[in-house]
């Protein structure tokens, strides 16, 4: 069985502190995406959460990065920050039709991030998942939901995700629920505990642990020692692509952590 692809990246590419820690001195701001995309293998775009981008913008991003690079996109808050998720159809469709297909094969998963106060309502959440198209504009779409309320840590939620082929974000922030259950053909992690006192944000031992876990997921195994919300998970061995983003914590060191993990995976 061919293993899944492991991609490691950062959140966005415009960050003032990175002009001291990541980008070469004097690099024009217009060249930051080109530089970043040659040192990490994926970027999660946060700007799409706050405002609609033009199709031409997605086309420019596509052309500035290497052929094997991938953009994960944060879906717009207008679709997820609402009392009734089942009523998000218009917002979902507007985003899907906003030009994201201009990324073509460089379009990665779409992250539908919920408010931390959003609790699990099974019927409403099932209706929302039904709004997420599996294909659009000739592309296969991958969806991941980022839920941050403890009420989601129930087998019913995991079953819904499996039914729809949607993944759940794992965030290593202790304030958020942990989801290690495989529910799609990919795994999506947002690591948010980088520390200023660590040279690369994360200790080398932690980086090695994530490298081992990513390798296990990609090979169709479940990493040892990780708890499951629904322990009776399907036993079949399924290769999975893995997306790991270093997002918050001490953000100035996020690129250093990502590059270190890429190096460990390539060792």
Helices and strands as residue ranges (DSSP letters): E 6-11, H 18-21, G 29-31, H 32-36, E 42-45, H 47-50, H 55-64, E 70-74, H 77-80, G 85-87, H 89-96, G 100-106, E 107-113, H 122-130, E 135-136, E 139-140, E 143-146, G 150-152, H 155-164, E 167-168, E 170-171, E 186-191, H 204-218, E 241-246, G 251-253, H 254-266
